[in-house]
Amino acid sequence: MFWDKKALAAVIDHTLLKPQATPEDIVRLCEEAINYRFASVCINPCYVSLASRVLRGTGVKTCTVIGFPLGANETSIKIKEAQKAIEQGASEIDMVINIGMLKSKEFSYVGKEIKDIVDVATKEQAIVKVIIETCLLDKEEKIAACKLAIENGAAFVKTSTGFNGPGAAVSDIILMRETVGDKIKIKASGGIRDYQTAIAMLEAGANRIGTSSGVAITEAIRNS
């Protein structure tokens, strides 16, 4: 597929999750997203209401992270976090699974947690992306996590937080696509900083790119 600037921008979640991000940084992020017509901005929960106000009526979605970046919060806390984010205007929820539970093969726990958050989101027509943290999983665990995302109603399965080791890898996107087929979508995130890497992820089967380098990636088309 030929990716022109508009088409590429439309699959980018323009991301700023650094702990030192200020309100001014978030406003700037939103203004860039509006200008470039990115799919969404992805920000920490404390900035959802601010981002939602800036983005209102622009068509750019507000995305936030839940249980981030470790995924080790109690399920009840993740549910409350998701509910509050949606009340404040988030329409996309990127939740981190409980990685330790997955590795212990506590699949019913992980599946129920996904379903509980999907149920919260669905009531308000929001979607859930399930972050599985591929860098911490072996092949069978990645497959299991993808299947749990499908079985429990997630809209996307997502590679990484970008905080716990190497991020997205083309090999993982290929495996994830082989596992999920066309049942759900895939978000590649973590370490995607240039046009070539973004395109490689999309050609491998990703539907969305999470990156803090969205402007540079889209401008690479104009400058090529």
N, CA, C and O of each residue as an XYZ file, in Angstrom:
896
protein
N       0.839     -1.208      0.000
C       0.000      0.000      0.000
C       0.868      1.250      0.000
O       1.883      1.305      0.695
N       0.470      2.261     -0.782
C       1.167      3.546     -0.762
C       0.609      4.389      0.379
O      -0.596      4.631      0.460
N       1.504      4.830      1.260
C       1.085      5.630      2.405
C       1.412      7.094      2.149
O       2.562      7.514      2.277
N       0.402      7.859      1.790
C       0.636      9.295      1.699
C       0.520      9.900      3.098
O       0.198      9.207      4.063
N       0.783     11.174      3.189
C       0.824     11.831      4.500
C      -0.503     11.713      5.250
O      -0.529     11.430      6.447
N      -1.590     11.932      4.536
C      -2.908     11.884      5.168
C      -3.241     10.485      5.666
O      -3.731     10.326      6.784
N      -2.978      9.464      4.840
C      -3.302      8.089      5.212
C      -2.466      7.623      6.400
O      -2.969      6.939      7.292
N      -1.201      7.995      6.406
C      -0.331      7.589      7.512
C      -0.724      8.281      8.808
O      -0.791      7.644      9.859
N      -0.982      9.568      8.740
C      -1.387     10.306      9.938
C      -2.643      9.710     10.561
O      -2.790      9.699     11.784
N      -3.546      9.216      9.723
C      -4.838      8.699     10.205
C      -4.720      7.409     11.007
O      -5.699      6.980     11.619
N      -3.539      6.775     11.020
C      -3.370      5.548     11.813
C      -2.380      5.744     12.958
O      -1.916      4.772     13.554
N      -2.061      6.985     13.260
C      -1.103      7.270     14.333
C      -1.817      7.753     15.589
O      -2.642      8.665     15.537
N      -1.491      7.128     16.719
C      -1.876      7.636     18.032
C      -0.715      8.509     18.510
O       0.342      7.996     18.878
N      -0.912      9.810     18.505
C       0.137     10.781     18.858
C       0.286     10.746     20.377
O      -0.648     11.091     21.100
N       1.446     10.334     20.861
C       1.585      9.856     22.233
C       2.541     10.700     23.068
O       3.614     11.089     22.605
N       2.136     10.976     24.301
C       3.022     11.595     25.283
C       2.672     11.021     26.657
O       1.682     11.416     27.273
N       3.492     10.092     27.122
C       3.242      9.412     28.385
C       4.371      9.609     29.390
O       4.392      8.955     30.433
N       5.294     10.492     29.091
C       6.408     10.745     30.009
C       5.883     11.346     31.315
O       4.970     12.172     31.293
N       6.458     10.935     32.454
C       5.953     11.459     33.732
C       6.155     12.952     33.901
O       5.437     13.586     34.674
N       7.131     13.534     33.184
C       7.396     14.964     33.318
C       6.562     15.827     32.381
O       6.754     17.043     32.338
N       5.639     15.231     31.629
C       4.788     16.000     30.720
C       3.953     17.008     31.504
O       3.370     16.679     32.538
N       3.904     18.231     31.001
C       3.164     19.311     31.649
C       1.854     19.566     30.905
O       1.691     19.094     29.780
N       0.919     20.300     31.506
C      -0.303     20.665     30.769
C       0.001     21.375     29.455
O      -0.685     21.161     28.456
N       1.023     22.214     29.457
C       1.398     22.924     28.230
C       1.848     21.931     27.151
O       1.544     22.106     25.971
N       2.567     20.898     27.567
C       2.996     19.867     26.620
C       1.796     19.141     26.016
O       1.782     18.821     24.828
N       0.794     18.889     26.850
C      -0.396     18.170     26.374
C      -1.183     19.023     25.387
O      -1.668     18.509     24.379
N      -1.315     20.301     25.657
C      -2.001     21.194     24.718
C      -1.257     21.218     23.383
O      -1.877     21.172     22.321
N       0.056     21.290     23.440
C       0.851     21.284     22.208
C       0.657     19.971     21.445
O       0.522     19.977     20.222
N       0.643     18.867     22.154
C       0.411     17.554     21.545
C      -0.935     17.529     20.831
O      -1.038     17.046     19.703
N      -1.956     18.045     21.488
C      -3.294     18.070     20.896
C      -3.332     18.961     19.658
O      -3.956     18.609     18.656
N      -2.676     20.099     19.725
C      -2.660     20.998     18.569
C      -1.957     20.353     17.375
O      -2.382     20.522     16.232
N      -0.881     19.612     17.646
C      -0.209     18.874     16.569
C      -1.136     17.817     15.979
O      -1.207     17.641     14.763
N      -1.844     17.117     16.864
C      -2.759     16.065     16.401
C      -3.863     16.634     15.525
O      -4.235     16.028     14.520
N      -4.385     17.789     15.897
C      -5.413     18.450     15.086
C      -4.837     18.862     13.735
O      -5.462     18.652     12.695
N      -3.661     19.440     13.757
C      -3.023     19.926     12.531
C      -2.725     18.787     11.554
O      -2.935     18.917     10.348
N      -2.236     17.672     12.094
C      -1.842     16.557     11.227
C      -2.965     15.548     11.019
O      -2.829     14.642     10.197
N      -4.059     15.683     11.738
C      -5.199     14.771     11.635
C      -4.824     13.356     12.064
O      -5.153     12.377     11.395
N      -4.123     13.275     13.207
C      -3.801     11.967     13.756
C      -5.075     11.296     14.268
O      -6.084     11.958     14.516
N      -5.013      9.970     14.422
C      -6.182      9.227     14.901
C      -6.577      9.660     16.301
O      -7.756      9.863     16.591
N      -5.583      9.799     17.164
C      -5.867     10.160     18.553
C      -4.632     10.777     19.180
O      -3.543     10.756     18.608
N      -4.828     11.326     20.365
C      -3.707     11.588     21.261
C      -3.797     10.559     22.384
O      -4.887     10.231     22.854
N      -2.648     10.060     22.805
C      -2.608      9.075     23.894
C      -1.820      9.688     25.035
O      -0.626      9.960     24.908
N      -2.508      9.903     26.157
C      -1.930     10.633     27.271
C      -2.275      9.929     28.588
O      -3.150      9.064     28.633
N      -1.581     10.312     29.644
C      -1.867      9.749     30.961
C      -3.231     10.208     31.462
O      -3.727     11.253     31.041
N      -3.846      9.428     32.366
C      -5.222      9.711     32.792
C      -5.457     11.100     33.370
O      -6.547     11.650     33.214
N      -4.465     11.675     34.028
C      -4.678     12.984     34.661
C      -4.924     14.087     33.645
O      -5.395     15.167     34.001
N      -4.606     13.820     32.369
C      -4.773     14.838     31.334
C      -5.939     14.557     30.389
O      -6.088     15.242     29.377
N      -6.752     13.578     30.700
C      -7.865     13.248     29.807
C      -8.836     14.404     29.662
O      -9.239     14.736     28.547
N      -9.215     15.017     30.760
C     -10.200     16.103     30.663
C      -9.633     17.280     29.872
O     -10.352     17.895     29.085
N      -8.368     17.596     30.069
C      -7.734     18.683     29.330
C      -7.696     18.364     27.840
O      -8.104     19.183     27.017
N      -7.208     17.182     27.495
C      -7.115     16.793     26.081
C      -8.494     16.767     25.435
O      -8.654     17.211     24.298
N      -9.471     16.260     26.137
C     -10.828     16.170     25.594
C     -11.387     17.544     25.270
O     -12.069     17.719     24.260
N     -11.102     18.517     26.122
C     -11.577     19.884     25.872
C     -10.911     20.470     24.623
O     -11.579     21.073     23.783
N      -9.617     20.291     24.510
C      -8.893     20.846     23.364
C      -9.327     20.179     22.062
O      -9.411     20.831     21.022
N      -9.603     18.875     22.124
C      -9.906     18.106     20.915
C     -11.383     18.101     20.534
O     -11.742     17.612     19.463
N     -12.232     18.631     21.387
C     -13.676     18.557     21.147
C     -14.041     19.119     19.773
O     -13.673     20.239     19.417
N     -14.782     18.299     19.011
C     -15.266     18.730     17.713
C     -14.266     18.641     16.577
O     -14.577     19.038     15.454
N     -13.069     18.129     16.843
C     -12.027     18.076     15.809
C     -11.974     16.738     15.078
O     -11.395     16.649     13.995
N     -12.568     15.704     15.654
C     -12.481     14.372     15.064
C     -11.303     13.570     15.565
O     -11.223     12.370     15.304
N     -10.375     14.207     16.285
C      -9.242     13.493     16.883
C      -9.700     12.930     18.225
O     -10.261     13.654     19.048
N      -9.464     11.656     18.439
C      -9.945     10.988     19.644
C      -8.989     11.190     20.820
O      -7.799     11.453     20.652
N      -9.560     11.058     22.011
C      -8.761     11.071     23.228
C      -8.572      9.637     23.695
O      -9.538      8.916     23.943
N      -7.316      9.236     23.809
C      -6.955      7.883     24.249
C      -6.150      7.998     25.535
O      -5.332      8.907     25.680
N      -6.378      7.086     26.461
C      -5.574      7.074     27.675
C      -5.192      5.653     28.049
O      -5.687      4.680     27.479
N      -4.297      5.562     29.024
C      -3.760      4.268     29.441
C      -4.288      3.895     30.821
O      -4.484      4.754     31.681
N      -4.511      2.604     31.017
C      -5.082      2.098     32.261
C      -4.158      1.013     32.821
O      -3.707      0.135     32.086
N      -3.881      1.080     34.122
C      -2.971      0.115     34.734
C      -1.560      0.257     34.198
O      -0.821     -0.723     34.109
N      -1.193      1.452     33.848
C       0.047      1.731     33.124
C       1.158      2.139     34.082
O       0.892      2.878     35.030
N       2.412      1.682     33.870
C       2.864      0.797     32.791
C       3.049     -0.666     33.184
O       3.479     -1.470     32.357
N       2.736     -1.030     34.424
C       3.049     -2.377     34.890
C       1.905     -3.370     34.757
O       2.138     -4.575     34.654
N       0.671     -2.878     34.758
C      -0.472     -3.779     34.660
C      -0.800     -4.514     35.941
O      -1.643     -5.412     35.940
N      -0.148     -4.150     37.039
C      -0.249     -4.938     38.266
C      -1.239     -4.392     39.287
O      -1.281     -4.873     40.419
N      -2.026     -3.408     38.911
C      -3.064     -2.913     39.818
C      -4.163     -3.955     39.990
O      -4.352     -4.822     39.137
N      -4.873     -3.859     41.089
C      -6.080     -4.671     41.270
C      -7.069     -4.368     40.147
O      -7.159     -3.236     39.673
N      -7.801     -5.383     39.733
C      -8.783     -5.189     38.661
C      -9.773     -4.087     39.007
O     -10.140     -3.291     38.143
N     -10.205     -4.033     40.251
C     -11.187     -3.018     40.643
C     -10.651     -1.612     40.432
O     -11.406     -0.704     40.088
N      -9.359     -1.427     40.636
C      -8.746     -0.119     40.425
C      -8.708      0.206     38.937
O      -8.991      1.335     38.538
N      -8.359     -0.778     38.122
C      -8.339     -0.562     36.674
C      -9.735     -0.202     36.159
O      -9.878      0.664     35.295
N     -10.742     -0.858     36.682
C     -12.117     -0.572     36.266
C     -12.488      0.868     36.619
O     -13.030      1.595     35.787
N     -12.195      1.277     37.851
C     -12.503      2.655     38.275
C     -11.738      3.667     37.427
O     -12.264      4.718     37.062
N     -10.488      3.330     37.123
C      -9.665      4.220     36.311
C     -10.270      4.388     34.916
O     -10.323      5.493     34.377
N     -10.720      3.278     34.347
C     -11.343      3.325     33.021
C     -12.653      4.118     33.060
O     -12.910      4.943     32.183
N     -13.469      3.864     34.072
C     -14.736      4.585     34.202
C     -14.506      6.087     34.282
O     -15.185      6.864     33.610
N     -13.550      6.492     35.103
C     -13.274      7.931     35.271
C     -12.769      8.536     33.971
O     -13.175      9.637     33.597
N     -11.885      7.820     33.279
C     -11.345      8.335     32.022
C     -12.441      8.529     30.985
O     -12.452      9.527     30.264
N     -13.351      7.587     30.910
C     -14.447      7.678     29.938
C     -15.382      8.829     30.304
O     -15.848      9.555     29.426
N     -15.657      8.995     31.597
C     -16.483     10.116     32.047
C     -15.860     11.453     31.636
O     -16.573     12.413     31.342
N     -14.537     11.505     31.618
C     -13.842     12.752     31.307
C     -13.605     12.950     29.815
O     -13.061     13.973     29.399
N     -14.015     11.967     29.009
C     -13.951     12.164     27.566
C     -13.108     11.201     26.765
O     -13.024     11.336     25.545
N     -12.476     10.227     27.410
C     -11.686      9.253     26.654
C     -12.612      8.329     25.875
O     -13.607      7.842     26.410
N     -12.281      8.091     24.616
C     -13.064      7.142     23.816
C     -12.242      5.926     23.410
O     -12.758      5.007     22.773
N     -10.958      5.920     23.778
C     -10.097      4.764     23.548
C      -9.304      4.499     24.822
O      -8.690      5.402     25.391
N      -9.330      3.253     25.253
C      -8.699      2.835     26.503
C      -7.624      1.799     26.197
O      -7.929      0.717     25.696
N      -6.365      2.125     26.495
C      -5.261      1.186     26.302
C      -4.887      0.608     27.663
O      -4.210      1.261     28.458
N      -5.330     -0.615     27.925
C      -5.119     -1.229     29.235
C      -3.961     -2.224     29.204
O      -3.784     -2.958     28.232
N      -3.178     -2.236     30.280
C      -2.094     -3.208     30.414
C      -2.626     -4.424     31.165
O      -3.210     -4.298     32.241
N      -2.416     -5.601     30.583
C      -2.846     -6.818     31.270
C      -1.982     -7.052     32.507
O      -0.924     -6.444     32.664
N      -2.446     -7.934     33.374
C      -1.633     -8.387     34.499
C      -0.660     -9.436     33.957
O      -1.025    -10.596     33.762
N       0.568     -9.015     33.720
C       1.547     -9.848     33.034
C       1.935    -11.059     33.873
O       2.096    -12.160     33.347
N       2.083    -10.853     35.170
C       2.432    -11.971     36.044
C       1.368    -13.052     36.043
O       1.683    -14.242     36.055
N       0.103    -12.636     36.029
C      -0.988    -13.609     35.987
C      -0.987    -14.374     34.666
O      -1.242    -15.578     34.642
N      -0.703    -13.682     33.579
C      -0.636    -14.366     32.290
C       0.490    -15.398     32.289
O       0.305    -16.528     31.839
N       1.648    -15.003     32.793
C       2.789    -15.910     32.791
C       2.564    -17.104     33.724
O       3.164    -18.164     33.546
N       1.701    -16.918     34.711
C       1.346    -18.020     35.616
C       0.195    -18.865     35.075
O      -0.290    -19.780     35.739
N      -0.234    -18.535     33.843
C      -1.329    -19.242     33.177
C      -2.667    -19.074     33.909
O      -3.535    -19.945     33.853
N      -2.809    -17.949     34.588
C      -4.087    -17.618     35.222
C      -4.963    -16.931     34.173
O      -5.305    -15.755     34.294
N      -5.311    -17.694     33.153
C      -5.994    -17.113     31.994
C      -7.403    -16.626     32.324
O      -7.887    -15.671     31.718
N      -8.059    -17.274     33.276
C      -9.400    -16.820     33.637
C      -9.335    -15.448     34.293
O     -10.212    -14.613     34.071
N      -8.313    -15.208     35.094
C      -8.124    -13.896     35.733
C      -7.901    -12.822     34.676
O      -8.566    -11.786     34.673
N      -6.960    -13.083     33.783
C      -6.625    -12.102     32.747
C      -7.823    -11.841     31.836
O      -8.122    -10.696     31.500
N      -8.492    -12.899     31.448
C      -9.651    -12.762     30.569
C     -10.774    -11.978     31.214
O     -11.383    -11.117     30.578
N     -11.049    -12.272     32.478
C     -12.123    -11.556     33.174
C     -11.791    -10.075     33.313
O     -12.668     -9.221     33.179
N     -10.520     -9.772     33.582
C     -10.128     -8.373     33.715
C     -10.350     -7.620     32.399
O     -10.872     -6.506     32.392
N      -9.949     -8.238     31.298
C     -10.186     -7.623     29.987
C     -11.682     -7.405     29.780
O     -12.112     -6.320     29.390
N     -12.469     -8.444     30.045
C     -13.919     -8.354     29.828
C     -14.546     -7.268     30.691
O     -15.404     -6.519     30.225
N     -14.120     -7.183     31.947
C     -14.693     -6.177     32.838
C     -14.451     -4.762     32.305
O     -15.341     -3.914     32.368
N     -13.259     -4.511     31.787
C     -12.953     -3.185     31.276
C     -13.640     -2.956     29.930
O     -14.110     -1.851     29.656
N     -13.702     -3.980     29.099
C     -14.450     -3.874     27.833
C     -15.917     -3.566     28.112
O     -16.516     -2.747     27.414
N     -16.496     -4.198     29.107
C     -17.900     -3.948     29.447
C     -18.119     -2.487     29.828
O     -19.099     -1.871     29.411
N     -17.197     -1.936     30.624
C     -17.282     -0.529     31.017
C     -17.215      0.364     29.787
O     -18.004      1.298     29.643
N     -16.272      0.073     28.907
C     -16.070      0.897     27.718
C     -17.251      0.808     26.758
O     -17.703      1.816     26.216
N     -17.737     -0.398     26.559
C     -18.816     -0.625     25.586
C     -20.072      0.165     25.933
O     -20.774      0.651     25.045
N     -20.350      0.291     27.226
C     -21.528      1.042     27.659
C     -21.500      2.489     27.157
O     -22.545      3.103     26.938
N     -20.283      3.022     26.978
C     -20.146      4.417     26.551
C     -19.585      4.534     25.137
O     -19.098      5.590     24.733
N     -19.661      3.424     24.390
C     -19.189      3.391     22.997
C     -17.708      3.734     22.870
O     -17.276      4.324     21.880
N     -16.948      3.359     23.875
C     -15.494      3.470     23.824
C     -14.912      2.110     23.452
O     -15.595      1.091     23.553
N     -13.656      2.093     23.023
C     -13.016      0.837     22.664
C     -11.820      0.573     23.570
O     -11.283      1.481     24.204
N     -11.417     -0.702     23.616
C     -10.301     -1.115     24.459
C      -9.202     -1.727     23.606
O      -9.453     -2.582     22.757
N      -7.975     -1.271     23.852
C      -6.790     -1.882     23.276
C      -6.049     -2.582     24.416
O      -5.785     -1.972     25.452
N      -5.721     -3.840     24.229
C      -5.104     -4.640     25.285
C      -3.593     -4.689     25.074
O      -3.109     -5.272     24.103
N      -2.856     -4.071     25.993
C      -1.390     -4.062     25.921
C      -0.863     -5.338     26.567
O      -1.099     -5.589     27.749
N      -0.146     -6.143     25.780
C       0.318     -7.443     26.295
C       1.793     -7.441     26.684
O       2.272     -8.412     27.271
N       2.512     -6.387     26.374
C       3.945     -6.245     26.710
C       4.770     -7.408     26.157
O       5.286     -8.242     26.901
N       4.874     -7.433     24.843
C       5.507     -8.551     24.130
C       6.930     -8.835     24.581
O       7.358     -9.989     24.553
N       7.676     -7.817     24.997
C       9.073     -8.028     25.378
C       9.219     -8.911     26.612
O      10.302     -9.437     26.868
N       8.152     -9.079     27.373
C       8.213     -9.898     28.590
C       7.594    -11.288     28.402
O       7.538    -12.070     29.350
N       7.132    -11.598     27.193
C       6.414    -12.842     26.944
C       7.163    -13.724     25.956
O       7.871    -13.237     25.074
N       6.988    -15.055     26.127
C       7.482    -15.963     25.095
C       6.399    -16.145     24.030
O       5.304    -15.595     24.143
N       6.716    -16.912     23.012
C       5.798    -17.051     21.879
C       4.428    -17.552     22.304
O       3.412    -16.989     21.896
N       4.383    -18.593     23.110
C       3.097    -19.164     23.516
C       2.303    -18.195     24.370
O       1.076    -18.150     24.283
N       2.988    -17.420     25.192
C       2.298    -16.428     26.017
C       1.721    -15.304     25.154
O       0.630    -14.806     25.432
N       2.437    -14.912     24.127
C       1.915    -13.895     23.203
C       0.658    -14.392     22.510
O      -0.319    -13.655     22.375
N       0.686    -15.632     22.075
C      -0.482    -16.218     21.424
C      -1.661    -16.273     22.392
O      -2.788    -15.922     22.040
N      -1.383    -16.717     23.612
C      -2.446    -16.809     24.621
C      -3.053    -15.444     24.911
O      -4.272    -15.314     25.023
N      -2.208    -14.427     25.032
C      -2.703    -13.074     25.322
C      -3.572    -12.552     24.180
O      -4.610    -11.933     24.417
N      -3.149    -12.801     22.951
C      -3.948    -12.372     21.794
C      -5.315    -13.053     21.791
O      -6.330    -12.416     21.512
N      -5.336    -14.327     22.096
C      -6.596    -15.067     22.110
C      -7.518    -14.554     23.202
O      -8.730    -14.471     23.007
N      -6.949    -14.209     24.353
C      -7.766    -13.659     25.430
C      -8.370    -12.310     25.036
O      -9.511    -12.005     25.383
N      -7.598    -11.517     24.315
C      -8.128    -10.226     23.842
C      -9.310    -10.437     22.905
O     -10.316     -9.733     22.997
N      -9.188    -11.409     22.002
C     -10.287    -11.720     21.082
C     -11.514    -12.200     21.836
O     -12.622    -11.701     21.639
N     -11.295    -13.175     22.700
C     -12.404    -13.836     23.401
C     -13.181    -12.889     24.308
O     -14.351    -13.131     24.603
N     -12.540    -11.817     24.747
C     -13.185    -10.945     25.735
C     -13.530     -9.560     25.197
O     -13.730     -8.617     25.962
N     -13.596     -9.448     23.871
C     -14.224     -8.282     23.261
C     -13.362     -7.077     23.003
O     -13.886     -6.008     22.688
N     -12.042     -7.210     23.127
C     -11.182     -6.061     22.848
C     -11.236     -5.693     21.371
O     -11.480     -6.549     20.520
N     -11.009     -4.424     21.073
C     -10.972     -3.963     19.687
C      -9.588     -4.132     19.080
O      -9.450     -4.353     17.877
N      -8.566     -4.027     19.919
C      -7.169     -4.127     19.486
C      -6.384     -4.969     20.482
O      -6.756     -5.077     21.650
N      -5.301     -5.561     20.010
C      -4.240     -6.050     20.884
C      -3.012     -5.208     20.553
O      -2.731     -4.947     19.383
N      -2.292     -4.789     21.570
C      -1.206     -3.808     21.421
C       0.094     -4.394     21.955
O       0.091     -5.112     22.955
N       1.195     -4.092     21.295
C       2.458     -4.730     21.633
C       3.006     -4.336     22.997
O       3.353     -5.202     23.800
N       3.085     -3.041     23.264
C       3.998     -2.612     24.322
C       3.583     -1.306     24.996
O       2.827     -0.506     24.445
N       4.106     -1.122     26.208
C       4.011      0.175     26.874
C       5.156      1.082     26.453
O       5.015      2.305     26.441
N       6.290      0.481     26.107
C       7.497      1.250     25.835
C       8.298      1.551     27.087
O       9.335      2.210     27.019
N       7.818      1.066     28.244
C       8.468      1.363     29.519
C       9.166      0.163     30.146
O       9.919      0.328     31.106
N       8.936     -1.033     29.629
C       9.428     -2.247     30.302
C      10.416     -3.048     29.464
O      10.594     -4.244     29.696
N      11.056     -2.407     28.497
C      12.009     -3.114     27.649
C      11.755     -2.779     26.198
O      11.024     -1.836     25.893
N      12.358     -3.549     25.292
C      12.171     -3.283     23.862
C      10.693     -3.234     23.490
O       9.872     -3.971     24.036
N      10.379     -2.359     22.559
C       8.990     -2.177     22.157
C       8.597     -3.075     21.009
O       8.912     -4.265     21.000
N       7.907     -2.500     20.041
C       7.346     -3.280     18.940
C       8.443     -3.895     18.077
O       9.482     -3.283     17.832
N       8.186     -5.121     17.625
C       9.070     -5.815     16.693
C       8.223     -6.353     15.548
O       7.100     -6.808     15.763
N       8.752     -6.304     14.346
C       8.021     -6.804     13.185
C       7.642     -8.261     13.380
O       6.542     -8.674     13.015
N       8.550     -9.044     13.956
C       8.259    -10.472     14.173
C       7.058    -10.667     15.077
O       6.280    -11.601     14.882
N       6.896     -9.796     16.064
C       5.730     -9.901     16.950
C       4.449     -9.509     16.224
O       3.408    -10.134     16.423
N       4.517     -8.486     15.390
C       3.325     -8.095     14.630
C       2.888     -9.233     13.719
O       1.695     -9.513     13.605
N       3.834     -9.884     13.078
C       3.501    -11.022     12.202
C       2.832    -12.135     13.005
O       1.818    -12.690     12.581
N       3.402    -12.460     14.166
C       2.817    -13.506     15.014
C       1.422    -13.107     15.483
O       0.502    -13.924     15.461
N       1.266    -11.878     15.898
C      -0.031    -11.411     16.382
C      -1.078    -11.459     15.276
O      -2.219    -11.856     15.512
N      -0.688    -11.050     14.058
C      -1.639    -11.098     12.949
C      -2.014    -12.530     12.607
O      -3.176    -12.811     12.314
N      -1.054    -13.434     12.640
C      -1.351    -14.846     12.395
C      -2.328    -15.382     13.434
O      -3.155    -16.241     13.129
N      -2.232    -14.880     14.648
C      -3.080    -15.352     15.753
C      -4.478    -14.762     15.702
O      -5.462    -15.482     15.868
N      -4.574    -13.462     15.474
C      -5.883    -12.804     15.549
C      -6.629    -12.802     14.224
O      -7.842    -12.595     14.198
N      -5.913    -13.031     13.116
C      -6.568    -12.970     11.816
C      -7.191    -11.606     11.600
O      -6.556    -10.579     11.838
N      -8.436    -11.597     11.148
C      -9.138    -10.323     10.968
C     -10.176    -10.084     12.057
O     -11.071     -9.253     11.902
N     -10.047    -10.825     13.168
C     -11.042    -10.712     14.246
C     -10.913     -9.394     14.994
O     -11.920     -8.763     15.315
N      -9.680     -8.972     15.275
C      -9.460     -7.685     15.930
C      -8.256     -7.005     15.291
O      -7.562     -7.596     14.464
N      -8.019     -5.773     15.680
C      -6.925     -4.993     15.102
C      -5.681     -5.058     15.996
O      -5.724     -5.534     17.131
N      -4.578     -4.560     15.438
C      -3.292     -4.591     16.134
C      -2.716     -3.192     16.192
O      -2.706     -2.469     15.196
N      -2.234     -2.811     17.376
C      -1.512     -1.545     17.543
C      -0.061     -1.858     17.860
O       0.236     -2.579     18.813
N       0.835     -1.314     17.059
C       2.270     -1.431     17.302
C       2.733     -0.182     18.039
O       2.452      0.935     17.605
N       3.434     -0.361     19.142
C       3.916      0.789     19.897
C       5.198      0.429     20.628
O       5.479     -0.738     20.901
N       5.962      1.457     20.934
C       7.222      1.268     21.633
C       8.399      1.290     20.675
O       8.611      0.335     19.928
N       9.160      2.364     20.689
C      10.365      2.452     19.893
C      10.173      2.762     18.424
O      11.113      2.621     17.642
N       8.976      3.182     18.025
C       8.713      3.510     16.621
C       8.973      5.008     16.443
O       8.143      5.844     16.800
N      10.143      5.326     15.883
C      10.577      6.721     15.852
C      10.801      7.265     14.449
O      11.081      8.454     14.293
N      10.683      6.424     13.422
C      10.933      6.923     12.075
C       9.963      6.299     11.082
O       9.272      5.324     11.377
N       9.938      6.891      9.906
C       9.013      6.485      8.849
C       9.211      5.022      8.460
O       8.235      4.284      8.327
N      10.446      4.598      8.278
C      10.728      3.231      7.831
C      10.203      2.202      8.819
O       9.628      1.189      8.421
N      10.401      2.460     10.108
C       9.919      1.516     11.132
C       8.399      1.475     11.157
O       7.806      0.401     11.254
N       7.772      2.627     11.070
C       6.309      2.678     11.068
C       5.738      1.894      9.892
O       4.800      1.115     10.060
N       6.297      2.096      8.709
C       5.802      1.395      7.521
C       6.029     -0.100      7.643
O       5.177     -0.891      7.238
N       7.175     -0.501      8.200
C       7.449     -1.932      8.392
C       6.391     -2.569      9.288
O       5.960     -3.693      9.031
N       5.968     -1.860     10.338
C       4.939     -2.380     11.244
C       3.596     -2.509     10.520
O       2.893     -3.506     10.680
N       3.252     -1.510      9.735
C       1.987     -1.539      9.004
C       1.986     -2.643      7.952
O       0.979     -3.331      7.780
N       3.078     -2.815      7.264
C       3.157     -3.864      6.246
C       3.139     -5.256      6.866
O       2.728     -6.220      6.220
N       3.586     -5.365      8.125
C       3.563     -6.652      8.823
C       2.180     -7.005      9.349
O       1.923     -8.154      9.708
N       1.269     -5.997      9.397
C      -0.089     -6.287      9.827
C      -0.670     -5.370     10.878
O      -1.806     -5.568     11.308
N       0.087     -4.368     11.303
C      -0.458     -3.417     12.285
C      -1.495     -2.509     11.635
O      -1.392     -2.169     10.456
N      -2.504     -2.119     12.432
C      -3.543     -1.188     11.984
C      -3.358      0.210     12.548
O      -3.855      1.187     11.987
N      -2.646      0.298     13.654
C      -2.445      1.581     14.327
C      -1.004      1.629     14.830
O      -0.426      0.601     15.183
N      -0.432      2.828     14.858
C       0.924      3.049     15.339
C       0.871      3.996     16.530
O       0.335      5.099     16.430
N       1.425      3.564     17.650
C       1.556      4.437     18.806
C       2.973      4.984     18.856
O       3.935      4.220     18.935
N       3.105      6.318     18.811
C       4.439      6.906     18.761
C       4.421      8.340     19.256
O       3.429      9.054     19.112
N       5.534      8.745     19.839
C       5.714     10.151     20.204
C       6.386     10.917     19.068
O       6.655     12.111     19.192
N       6.656     10.223     17.959
C       7.356     10.832     16.826
C       6.448     10.993     15.611
O       6.917     10.961     14.473
N       5.172     11.164     15.848
C       4.213     11.235     14.746
C       4.505     12.349     13.767
O       4.366     12.162     12.558
N       4.903     13.500     14.263
C       5.175     14.622     13.366
C       6.349     14.294     12.460
O       6.273     14.484     11.246
N       7.431     13.804     13.041
C       8.614     13.468     12.242
C       8.319     12.380     11.230
O       8.810     12.428     10.102
N       7.521     11.398     11.626
C       7.192     10.283     10.727
C       6.390     10.780      9.523
O       6.686     10.412      8.386
N       5.395     11.598      9.765
C       4.578     12.079      8.640
C       5.328     13.097      7.800
O       5.146     13.141      6.583
N       6.161     13.909      8.416
C       6.936     14.885      7.656
C       7.975     14.197      6.768
O       8.421     14.770      5.773
N       8.361     12.969      7.129
C       9.334     12.241      6.300
C       8.800     12.005      4.886
O       9.569     11.932      3.928
N       7.487     11.889      4.766
C       6.881     11.716      3.433
C       7.067     12.984      2.612
O       7.459     12.925      1.446
N       6.786     14.128      3.224
C       6.902     15.416      2.526
C       8.350     15.657      2.098
O       8.605     16.239      1.044
N       9.292     15.206      2.925
C      10.692     15.518      2.665
C      11.397     14.462      1.815
O      12.574     14.611      1.486
N      10.673     13.392      1.460
C      11.319     12.317      0.711
C      11.367     12.644     -0.792
O      11.878     11.848     -1.580
